[in-house]
Amino acid sequence: MSQNAPSAPTAMPSPALLGIGWFLCALFFFYAFVQRVAPSVMVDELMRDFAVGGALVGNLSAFYYYAYAGSQIPVGVMLDRFGPRRLITVAIALVAVGSVVFAQAETLWMAYLGRMLIGFGCAFSFAGALNYAAIWMPPSRFATLGGWAQMLGVIGGITGQAPLGAAVEAFGWRPMMLVVGLFGAVLALACGLILRDRRRADDAPARPRLLAGLKRAAGSGQVWLAAMFGLAMTSAMLAFGGLWGVPYVMQAYGFHKAEAALVVSMLFIGWGIGAPLFGWLADRYRRRKLFMIIGAVLSTVGIAAAVYLPHTGAITLGATLVVQGLGACSMVLCFAVGRENTPIWAAGATIGIINGCVVGSGAVLQPLLGWVLDLAWDGTLVEGARVYTAAAYERAFLVLPVIGVFGLIIALVIRETHAKGVEE
């Protein structure tokens, strides 16, 4: 057969197949979010099993973020170059393997390894969903699809809070991590069968060099402003919702773990409602900046009110966390801003830069807050786990509204794109 013969299979995959493929990519983000927040309902158990304090538990949780954030730029470059199908399938399988390693770990270093494998695999989740949308879906739906992916992600965050917390209390954290790993194996198989890569014949006539997309994205100041906005908006979710919120609520309000996890999951409910809403509004009115400003205000006010205003119980505390999540989900717009400041062939690298900064906030803040808590620890132990006072948590959480104000400043100075992308 001649070299030109492969040009025959030119049929586009059906819209239904592409839609299912995108959903599987977004479901991977759901799975990544479960993995992201899972340590928040295991804090006491991890302290006891590995005989560590808050700083090391924060570091253990943050190994996910070290691997996730640190690999975002290579992930973006690889998605641009090789396409999503094989990369996403292998990445999910790696997460499943990491879950088993973490569940079976007898030493802290093995637990670190498991979390690092999980984080590296999950690095392809949101970037993969956005890349799949960028290459197969209309540009006018990019922010909306990003919002829906975020909604599925935060449903994963909710699942990793109260439901997983109850399961951990009933069955233990190790068996539940094995179950989580099994889910990943099934999802990897489905992605391998369903996902499709863009045909090379449909790409730009001259395929860019391997690092061309990275050079183009990294040279845009607007991409970096978008990344800083995303970092600011996700800081409370990753530090408070992802690890330290549950033990804080247990200590400050005397709630049991499942009840505290349910309250903290209100942050994710607000996020899940707001992400598709902000994406749809931003696409509908072709305005990014306005909705980023609104989101930054709600996010900052929400986290400050949740931690520093007196609350009579779970309802008022949960309501402030809903407001926080509703505003913070405006981070989905930072990907649209970045995408609209770079050409399609640099989409993966753009997403990688932004997502690396976004998730990098968790890599820094989770162990940082744990270190501040250790400084304020009064020596109290309960069944081998350190107990921190509510005042210690509140002092550590001061950084969160400050970062929210930083995000608002970024939103005020970023350039409006009006949902128009660049051509070159």
Secondary structure as a PSIPRED ss2 file (coil, helix, strand):
# PSIPRED VFORMAT (PSIPRED V4.0)

   1 M C   1.000  0.000  0.000
   2 S C   1.000  0.000  0.000
   3 Q C   1.000  0.000  0.000
   4 N C   1.000  0.000  0.000
   5 A H   0.000  1.000  0.000
   6 P H   0.000  1.000  0.000
   7 S H   0.000  1.000  0.000
   8 A C   1.000  0.000  0.000
   9 P C   1.000  0.000  0.000
  10 T C   1.000  0.000  0.000
  11 A C   1.000  0.000  0.000
  12 M C   1.000  0.000  0.000
  13 P C   1.000  0.000  0.000
  14 S C   1.000  0.000  0.000
  15 P H   0.000  1.000  0.000
  16 A H   0.000  1.000  0.000
  17 L H   0.000  1.000  0.000
  18 L H   0.000  1.000  0.000
  19 G H   0.000  1.000  0.000
  20 I H   0.000  1.000  0.000
  21 G H   0.000  1.000  0.000
  22 W H   0.000  1.000  0.000
  23 F H   0.000  1.000  0.000
  24 L H   0.000  1.000  0.000
  25 C H   0.000  1.000  0.000
  26 A H   0.000  1.000  0.000
  27 L H   0.000  1.000  0.000
  28 F H   0.000  1.000  0.000
  29 F H   0.000  1.000  0.000
  30 F H   0.000  1.000  0.000
  31 Y H   0.000  1.000  0.000
  32 A H   0.000  1.000  0.000
  33 F H   0.000  1.000  0.000
  34 V H   0.000  1.000  0.000
  35 Q H   0.000  1.000  0.000
  36 R H   0.000  1.000  0.000
  37 V H   0.000  1.000  0.000
  38 A H   0.000  1.000  0.000
  39 P H   0.000  1.000  0.000
  40 S H   0.000  1.000  0.000
  41 V H   0.000  1.000  0.000
  42 M C   1.000  0.000  0.000
  43 V H   0.000  1.000  0.000
  44 D H   0.000  1.000  0.000
  45 E H   0.000  1.000  0.000
  46 L H   0.000  1.000  0.000
  47 M H   0.000  1.000  0.000
  48 R H   0.000  1.000  0.000
  49 D H   0.000  1.000  0.000
  50 F H   0.000  1.000  0.000
  51 A C   1.000  0.000  0.000
  52 V C   1.000  0.000  0.000
  53 G C   1.000  0.000  0.000
  54 G H   0.000  1.000  0.000
  55 A H   0.000  1.000  0.000
  56 L H   0.000  1.000  0.000
  57 V H   0.000  1.000  0.000
  58 G H   0.000  1.000  0.000
  59 N H   0.000  1.000  0.000
  60 L H   0.000  1.000  0.000
  61 S H   0.000  1.000  0.000
  62 A H   0.000  1.000  0.000
  63 F H   0.000  1.000  0.000
  64 Y H   0.000  1.000  0.000
  65 Y H   0.000  1.000  0.000
  66 Y H   0.000  1.000  0.000
  67 A H   0.000  1.000  0.000
  68 Y H   0.000  1.000  0.000
  69 A H   0.000  1.000  0.000
  70 G H   0.000  1.000  0.000
  71 S C   1.000  0.000  0.000
  72 Q H   0.000  1.000  0.000
  73 I H   0.000  1.000  0.000
  74 P H   0.000  1.000  0.000
  75 V H   0.000  1.000  0.000
  76 G H   0.000  1.000  0.000
  77 V H   0.000  1.000  0.000
  78 M H   0.000  1.000  0.000
  79 L H   0.000  1.000  0.000
  80 D H   0.000  1.000  0.000
  81 R H   0.000  1.000  0.000
  82 F H   0.000  1.000  0.000
  83 G C   1.000  0.000  0.000
  84 P H   0.000  1.000  0.000
  85 R H   0.000  1.000  0.000
  86 R H   0.000  1.000  0.000
  87 L H   0.000  1.000  0.000
  88 I H   0.000  1.000  0.000
  89 T H   0.000  1.000  0.000
  90 V H   0.000  1.000  0.000
  91 A H   0.000  1.000  0.000
  92 I H   0.000  1.000  0.000
  93 A H   0.000  1.000  0.000
  94 L H   0.000  1.000  0.000
  95 V H   0.000  1.000  0.000
  96 A H   0.000  1.000  0.000
  97 V H   0.000  1.000  0.000
  98 G H   0.000  1.000  0.000
  99 S H   0.000  1.000  0.000
 100 V H   0.000  1.000  0.000
 101 V H   0.000  1.000  0.000
 102 F H   0.000  1.000  0.000
 103 A H   0.000  1.000  0.000
 104 Q H   0.000  1.000  0.000
 105 A C   1.000  0.000  0.000
 106 E C   1.000  0.000  0.000
 107 T C   1.000  0.000  0.000
 108 L H   0.000  1.000  0.000
 109 W H   0.000  1.000  0.000
 110 M H   0.000  1.000  0.000
 111 A H   0.000  1.000  0.000
 112 Y H   0.000  1.000  0.000
 113 L H   0.000  1.000  0.000
 114 G H   0.000  1.000  0.000
 115 R H   0.000  1.000  0.000
 116 M H   0.000  1.000  0.000
 117 L H   0.000  1.000  0.000
 118 I H   0.000  1.000  0.000
 119 G H   0.000  1.000  0.000
 120 F H   0.000  1.000  0.000
 121 G H   0.000  1.000  0.000
 122 C H   0.000  1.000  0.000
 123 A C   1.000  0.000  0.000
 124 F C   1.000  0.000  0.000
 125 S H   0.000  1.000  0.000
 126 F H   0.000  1.000  0.000
 127 A H   0.000  1.000  0.000
 128 G H   0.000  1.000  0.000
 129 A H   0.000  1.000  0.000
 130 L H   0.000  1.000  0.000
 131 N H   0.000  1.000  0.000
 132 Y H   0.000  1.000  0.000
 133 A H   0.000  1.000  0.000
 134 A H   0.000  1.000  0.000
 135 I H   0.000  1.000  0.000
 136 W H   0.000  1.000  0.000
 137 M C   1.000  0.000  0.000
 138 P C   1.000  0.000  0.000
 139 P H   0.000  1.000  0.000
 140 S H   0.000  1.000  0.000
 141 R H   0.000  1.000  0.000
 142 F H   0.000  1.000  0.000
 143 A H   0.000  1.000  0.000
 144 T H   0.000  1.000  0.000
 145 L H   0.000  1.000  0.000
 146 G H   0.000  1.000  0.000
 147 G H   0.000  1.000  0.000
 148 W H   0.000  1.000  0.000
 149 A H   0.000  1.000  0.000
 150 Q H   0.000  1.000  0.000
 151 M H   0.000  1.000  0.000
 152 L H   0.000  1.000  0.000
 153 G H   0.000  1.000  0.000
 154 V H   0.000  1.000  0.000
 155 I H   0.000  1.000  0.000
 156 G H   0.000  1.000  0.000
 157 G H   0.000  1.000  0.000
 158 I H   0.000  1.000  0.000
 159 T H   0.000  1.000  0.000
 160 G C   1.000  0.000  0.000
 161 Q C   1.000  0.000  0.000
 162 A H   0.000  1.000  0.000
 163 P H   0.000  1.000  0.000
 164 L H   0.000  1.000  0.000
 165 G H   0.000  1.000  0.000
 166 A H   0.000  1.000  0.000
 167 A H   0.000  1.000  0.000
 168 V H   0.000  1.000  0.000
 169 E H   0.000  1.000  0.000
 170 A H   0.000  1.000  0.000
 171 F H   0.000  1.000  0.000
 172 G C   1.000  0.000  0.000
 173 W H   0.000  1.000  0.000
 174 R H   0.000  1.000  0.000
 175 P H   0.000  1.000  0.000
 176 M H   0.000  1.000  0.000
 177 M H   0.000  1.000  0.000
 178 L H   0.000  1.000  0.000
 179 V H   0.000  1.000  0.000
 180 V H   0.000  1.000  0.000
 181 G H   0.000  1.000  0.000
 182 L H   0.000  1.000  0.000
 183 F H   0.000  1.000  0.000
 184 G H   0.000  1.000  0.000
 185 A H   0.000  1.000  0.000
 186 V H   0.000  1.000  0.000
 187 L H   0.000  1.000  0.000
 188 A H   0.000  1.000  0.000
 189 L H   0.000  1.000  0.000
 190 A H   0.000  1.000  0.000
 191 C H   0.000  1.000  0.000
 192 G H   0.000  1.000  0.000
 193 L H   0.000  1.000  0.000
 194 I H   0.000  1.000  0.000
 195 L C   1.000  0.000  0.000
 196 R C   1.000  0.000  0.000
 197 D C   1.000  0.000  0.000
 198 R C   1.000  0.000  0.000
 199 R C   1.000  0.000  0.000
 200 R H   0.000  1.000  0.000
 201 A H   0.000  1.000  0.000
 202 D H   0.000  1.000  0.000
 203 D C   1.000  0.000  0.000
 204 A C   1.000  0.000  0.000
 205 P C   1.000  0.000  0.000
 206 A C   1.000  0.000  0.000
 207 R C   1.000  0.000  0.000
 208 P C   1.000  0.000  0.000
 209 R C   1.000  0.000  0.000
 210 L C   1.000  0.000  0.000
 211 L C   1.000  0.000  0.000
 212 A H   0.000  1.000  0.000
 213 G H   0.000  1.000  0.000
 214 L H   0.000  1.000  0.000
 215 K H   0.000  1.000  0.000
 216 R H   0.000  1.000  0.000
 217 A H   0.000  1.000  0.000
 218 A H   0.000  1.000  0.000
 219 G C   1.000  0.000  0.000
 220 S C   1.000  0.000  0.000
 221 G H   0.000  1.000  0.000
 222 Q H   0.000  1.000  0.000
 223 V H   0.000  1.000  0.000
 224 W H   0.000  1.000  0.000
 225 L H   0.000  1.000  0.000
 226 A H   0.000  1.000  0.000
 227 A H   0.000  1.000  0.000
 228 M H   0.000  1.000  0.000
 229 F H   0.000  1.000  0.000
 230 G H   0.000  1.000  0.000
 231 L H   0.000  1.000  0.000
 232 A H   0.000  1.000  0.000
 233 M H   0.000  1.000  0.000
 234 T H   0.000  1.000  0.000
 235 S H   0.000  1.000  0.000
 236 A H   0.000  1.000  0.000
 237 M H   0.000  1.000  0.000
 238 L H   0.000  1.000  0.000
 239 A H   0.000  1.000  0.000
 240 F H   0.000  1.000  0.000
 241 G H   0.000  1.000  0.000
 242 G H   0.000  1.000  0.000
 243 L H   0.000  1.000  0.000
 244 W H   0.000  1.000  0.000
 245 G H   0.000  1.000  0.000
 246 V H   0.000  1.000  0.000
 247 P H   0.000  1.000  0.000
 248 Y H   0.000  1.000  0.000
 249 V H   0.000  1.000  0.000
 250 M H   0.000  1.000  0.000
 251 Q H   0.000  1.000  0.000
 252 A H   0.000  1.000  0.000
 253 Y H   0.000  1.000  0.000
 254 G C   1.000  0.000  0.000
 255 F C   1.000  0.000  0.000
 256 H C   1.000  0.000  0.000
 257 K H   0.000  1.000  0.000
 258 A H   0.000  1.000  0.000
 259 E H   0.000  1.000  0.000
 260 A H   0.000  1.000  0.000
 261 A H   0.000  1.000  0.000
 262 L H   0.000  1.000  0.000
 263 V H   0.000  1.000  0.000
 264 V H   0.000  1.000  0.000
 265 S H   0.000  1.000  0.000
 266 M H   0.000  1.000  0.000
 267 L H   0.000  1.000  0.000
 268 F H   0.000  1.000  0.000
 269 I H   0.000  1.000  0.000
 270 G H   0.000  1.000  0.000
 271 W H   0.000  1.000  0.000
 272 G H   0.000  1.000  0.000
 273 I H   0.000  1.000  0.000
 274 G H   0.000  1.000  0.000
 275 A H   0.000  1.000  0.000
 276 P H   0.000  1.000  0.000
 277 L H   0.000  1.000  0.000
 278 F H   0.000  1.000  0.000
 279 G H   0.000  1.000  0.000
 280 W H   0.000  1.000  0.000
 281 L H   0.000  1.000  0.000
 282 A H   0.000  1.000  0.000
 283 D H   0.000  1.000  0.000
 284 R H   0.000  1.000  0.000
 285 Y C   1.000  0.000  0.000
 286 R C   1.000  0.000  0.000
 287 R C   1.000  0.000  0.000
 288 R C   1.000  0.000  0.000
 289 K H   0.000  1.000  0.000
 290 L H   0.000  1.000  0.000
 291 F H   0.000  1.000  0.000
 292 M H   0.000  1.000  0.000
 293 I H   0.000  1.000  0.000
 294 I H   0.000  1.000  0.000
 295 G H   0.000  1.000  0.000
 296 A H   0.000  1.000  0.000
 297 V H   0.000  1.000  0.000
 298 L H   0.000  1.000  0.000
 299 S H   0.000  1.000  0.000
 300 T H   0.000  1.000  0.000
 301 V H   0.000  1.000  0.000
 302 G H   0.000  1.000  0.000
 303 I H   0.000  1.000  0.000
 304 A H   0.000  1.000  0.000
 305 A H   0.000  1.000  0.000
 306 A H   0.000  1.000  0.000
 307 V H   0.000  1.000  0.000
 308 Y H   0.000  1.000  0.000
 309 L C   1.000  0.000  0.000
 310 P C   1.000  0.000  0.000
 311 H C   1.000  0.000  0.000
 312 T C   1.000  0.000  0.000
 313 G C   1.000  0.000  0.000
 314 A H   0.000  1.000  0.000
 315 I H   0.000  1.000  0.000
 316 T H   0.000  1.000  0.000
 317 L H   0.000  1.000  0.000
 318 G H   0.000  1.000  0.000
 319 A H   0.000  1.000  0.000
 320 T H   0.000  1.000  0.000
 321 L H   0.000  1.000  0.000
 322 V H   0.000  1.000  0.000
 323 V H   0.000  1.000  0.000
 324 Q H   0.000  1.000  0.000
 325 G H   0.000  1.000  0.000
 326 L H   0.000  1.000  0.000
 327 G H   0.000  1.000  0.000
 328 A H   0.000  1.000  0.000
 329 C H   0.000  1.000  0.000
 330 S H   0.000  1.000  0.000
 331 M H   0.000  1.000  0.000
 332 V H   0.000  1.000  0.000
 333 L H   0.000  1.000  0.000
 334 C H   0.000  1.000  0.000
 335 F H   0.000  1.000  0.000
 336 A H   0.000  1.000  0.000
 337 V H   0.000  1.000  0.000
 338 G H   0.000  1.000  0.000
 339 R H   0.000  1.000  0.000
 340 E H   0.000  1.000  0.000
 341 N C   1.000  0.000  0.000
 342 T C   1.000  0.000  0.000
 343 P C   1.000  0.000  0.000
 344 I H   0.000  1.000  0.000
 345 W H   0.000  1.000  0.000
 346 A H   0.000  1.000  0.000
 347 A H   0.000  1.000  0.000
 348 G H   0.000  1.000  0.000
 349 A H   0.000  1.000  0.000
 350 T H   0.000  1.000  0.000
 351 I H   0.000  1.000  0.000
 352 G H   0.000  1.000  0.000
 353 I H   0.000  1.000  0.000
 354 I H   0.000  1.000  0.000
 355 N H   0.000  1.000  0.000
 356 G H   0.000  1.000  0.000
 357 C H   0.000  1.000  0.000
 358 V H   0.000  1.000  0.000
 359 V H   0.000  1.000  0.000
 360 G H   0.000  1.000  0.000
 361 S H   0.000  1.000  0.000
 362 G H   0.000  1.000  0.000
 363 A H   0.000  1.000  0.000
 364 V H   0.000  1.000  0.000
 365 L H   0.000  1.000  0.000
 366 Q H   0.000  1.000  0.000
 367 P H   0.000  1.000  0.000
 368 L H   0.000  1.000  0.000
 369 L H   0.000  1.000  0.000
 370 G H   0.000  1.000  0.000
 371 W H   0.000  1.000  0.000
 372 V H   0.000  1.000  0.000
 373 L H   0.000  1.000  0.000
 374 D H   0.000  1.000  0.000
 375 L H   0.000  1.000  0.000
 376 A H   0.000  1.000  0.000
 377 W C   1.000  0.000  0.000
 378 D C   1.000  0.000  0.000
 379 G C   1.000  0.000  0.000
 380 T C   1.000  0.000  0.000
 381 L E   0.000  0.000  1.000
 382 V E   0.000  0.000  1.000
 383 E C   1.000  0.000  0.000
 384 G C   1.000  0.000  0.000
 385 A E   0.000  0.000  1.000
 386 R E   0.000  0.000  1.000
 387 V C   1.000  0.000  0.000
 388 Y C   1.000  0.000  0.000
 389 T C   1.000  0.000  0.000
 390 A H   0.000  1.000  0.000
 391 A H   0.000  1.000  0.000
 392 A H   0.000  1.000  0.000
 393 Y H   0.000  1.000  0.000
 394 E H   0.000  1.000  0.000
 395 R H   0.000  1.000  0.000
 396 A H   0.000  1.000  0.000
 397 F C   1.000  0.000  0.000
 398 L C   1.000  0.000  0.000
 399 V H   0.000  1.000  0.000
 400 L H   0.000  1.000  0.000
 401 P H   0.000  1.000  0.000
 402 V H   0.000  1.000  0.000
 403 I H   0.000  1.000  0.000
 404 G H   0.000  1.000  0.000
 405 V H   0.000  1.000  0.000
 406 F H   0.000  1.000  0.000
 407 G H   0.000  1.000  0.000
 408 L H   0.000  1.000  0.000
 409 I H   0.000  1.000  0.000
 410 I H   0.000  1.000  0.000
 411 A H   0.000  1.000  0.000
 412 L H   0.000  1.000  0.000
 413 V H   0.000  1.000  0.000
 414 I C   1.000  0.000  0.000
 415 R C   1.000  0.000  0.000
 416 E C   1.000  0.000  0.000
 417 T C   1.000  0.000  0.000
 418 H C   1.000  0.000  0.000
 419 A C   1.000  0.000  0.000
 420 K C   1.000  0.000  0.000
 421 G C   1.000  0.000  0.000
 422 V C   1.000  0.000  0.000
 423 E C   1.000  0.000  0.000
 424 E C   1.000  0.000  0.000
